[in-house]
């Protein structure tokens, strides 16, 4: 009887420890980096001061300028900018929304602003998607838009 109680205690202890794993249930993500994302990841900022105000001006290296106005295909995870199920404008990231955008090594993971073709919408999903559209490097971010945009985007398989 003592052996049975000890075995039962050990088994229950193991089950309890399994339930307390900190990352249990956090889905792994599919790597999204490709040549286009590598170019997008080259975005840098020129930092200047004006009357005690720090100003960040986007700087686009040659690798990034090479894809400006080009049609590219970009896989990634949809990050909504507004509430709702269907989105015509959203951010696309190499990491899912459930994962911290500022965690991990090196830099902040790249993101781009997606503008779907007029009348097209994408239903929110936690699964990766793929879009195809024309790259626009946005020098003037004073209107609140992202530095790198994909215009007239289409959802592709």
C-alpha positions as CSV (number, residue, x, y, z in Angstrom):
1,X,0.0,0.0,0.0
2,X,2.9,2.4,0.8
3,X,4.4,1.8,-2.6
4,X,1.1,2.5,-4.3
5,X,0.8,5.8,-2.4
6,X,4.4,6.8,-3.3
7,X,3.9,6.0,-7.0
8,X,0.6,7.9,-7.1
9,X,2.2,10.9,-5.4
10,X,5.1,10.9,-7.9
11,X,2.8,10.6,-10.9
12,X,0.5,13.4,-9.6
13,X,3.6,15.6,-8.9
14,X,4.9,15.1,-12.5
15,X,1.4,16.0,-13.9
16,X,1.3,19.1,-11.8
17,X,4.8,20.1,-12.9
18,X,3.9,19.6,-16.6
19,X,0.9,22.0,-16.1
20,X,3.2,24.7,-14.8
21,X,5.5,24.9,-17.8
22,X,5.8,28.7,-18.6
23,X,5.6,28.3,-22.4
24,X,3.0,25.6,-22.6
25,X,0.4,26.4,-25.2
26,X,2.5,29.2,-26.9
27,X,2.6,28.2,-30.6
28,X,5.8,28.1,-32.4
29,X,6.0,30.3,-35.5
30,X,7.0,29.6,-39.1
31,X,10.1,31.5,-40.1
32,X,9.1,34.2,-42.6
33,X,12.5,35.7,-43.6
34,X,13.2,35.8,-47.3
35,X,15.2,38.1,-49.6
36,X,12.5,40.8,-49.5
37,X,12.4,40.7,-45.7
38,X,16.2,40.8,-45.6
39,X,16.1,44.0,-47.7
40,X,13.3,45.5,-45.5
41,X,15.4,44.7,-42.4
42,X,18.1,47.1,-43.7
43,X,15.9,50.2,-42.8
44,X,17.8,52.5,-40.5
45,X,17.2,56.0,-39.0
46,X,19.1,59.2,-39.0
47,X,18.7,60.8,-35.5
48,X,18.8,64.5,-35.2
49,X,17.9,67.1,-32.5
50,X,15.7,70.2,-33.1
51,X,14.8,72.4,-30.1
52,X,15.3,69.4,-27.6
53,X,13.1,67.2,-29.8
54,X,14.6,64.0,-31.2
55,X,13.7,63.5,-34.8
56,X,14.0,60.1,-36.5
57,X,14.3,60.3,-40.3
58,X,14.2,57.0,-42.2
59,X,17.3,56.1,-44.1
60,X,17.0,53.6,-47.0
61,X,20.2,51.8,-47.9
62,X,20.8,50.7,-51.5
63,X,19.5,47.1,-50.9
64,X,16.2,48.7,-49.8
65,X,16.1,51.3,-52.6
66,X,16.5,48.4,-55.1
67,X,13.0,47.1,-54.2
68,X,11.3,50.5,-54.2
69,X,8.3,50.4,-56.7
70,X,9.0,46.7,-57.4
71,X,6.4,44.0,-57.2
72,X,7.3,41.6,-54.4
73,X,5.8,38.6,-52.6
74,X,5.9,38.8,-48.8
75,X,4.9,36.1,-46.3
76,X,4.1,37.1,-42.7
77,X,1.6,37.4,-39.9
78,X,-1.3,39.9,-40.0
79,X,-1.1,42.5,-37.3
80,X,-4.4,44.5,-37.2
81,X,-4.4,48.3,-37.0
82,X,-8.1,48.4,-36.4
83,X,-10.7,46.3,-34.7
84,X,-12.8,43.9,-36.7
85,X,-12.5,40.6,-38.6
86,X,-11.7,41.9,-42.1
87,X,-8.9,44.3,-42.9
88,X,-7.9,46.3,-45.9
89,X,-5.0,48.0,-44.2
90,X,-2.8,46.2,-41.6
91,X,0.8,45.5,-40.6
92,X,2.6,42.4,-41.8
93,X,5.3,41.0,-39.5
94,X,7.8,38.2,-39.4
95,X,6.4,37.2,-36.0
96,X,2.9,36.4,-34.9
97,X,0.9,38.9,-32.9
98,X,1.1,36.6,-29.8
99,X,4.8,37.1,-29.6
100,X,6.5,40.2,-28.4
101,X,7.7,42.4,-31.2
102,X,10.6,43.7,-29.1
103,X,11.8,40.3,-27.7
104,X,14.7,38.1,-28.9
105,X,18.1,39.0,-30.2
106,X,19.3,41.8,-32.4
107,X,16.9,44.3,-33.7
108,X,13.1,44.8,-33.6
109,X,11.7,42.4,-36.2
110,X,10.7,44.1,-39.5
111,X,7.1,45.1,-40.2
112,X,5.5,46.7,-43.2
113,X,2.2,48.4,-43.7
114,X,-0.1,46.7,-46.2
115,X,-2.7,48.4,-48.3
116,X,-4.9,45.9,-50.1
117,X,-6.3,46.5,-53.6
118,X,-9.4,48.6,-53.6
119,X,-12.3,46.5,-52.4
120,X,-10.1,43.6,-51.2
121,X,-10.0,42.6,-47.5
122,X,-8.2,40.0,-45.5
123,X,-9.9,38.1,-42.7
124,X,-7.8,38.0,-39.5
125,X,-6.0,34.8,-38.9
126,X,-3.2,33.7,-36.6
127,X,-1.8,31.6,-39.4
128,X,0.8,33.0,-41.8
129,X,-0.4,34.7,-45.0
130,X,1.3,35.8,-48.2
131,X,0.7,39.0,-50.1
132,X,1.9,40.4,-53.4
133,X,2.1,44.1,-54.1
134,X,4.3,47.1,-55.0
135,X,6.8,48.5,-52.5
136,X,6.7,52.1,-51.6
137,X,9.4,53.6,-49.4
138,X,7.8,56.4,-47.4
139,X,10.2,59.2,-46.6
140,X,7.6,61.4,-45.0
141,X,6.1,59.6,-42.0
142,X,4.6,62.7,-40.5
143,X,1.2,61.5,-41.6
144,X,1.6,58.5,-39.3
145,X,2.2,55.8,-42.0
146,X,4.9,53.2,-41.9
147,X,8.3,53.8,-43.6
148,X,7.8,50.8,-45.8
149,X,4.5,50.0,-47.4
150,X,3.0,47.5,-49.9
151,X,0.4,49.1,-52.1
152,X,-2.3,47.4,-54.2
153,X,-1.6,44.1,-52.3
154,X,-3.3,40.9,-53.2
155,X,-3.6,37.8,-50.9
156,X,-2.0,34.8,-52.6
157,X,-1.8,31.1,-51.8
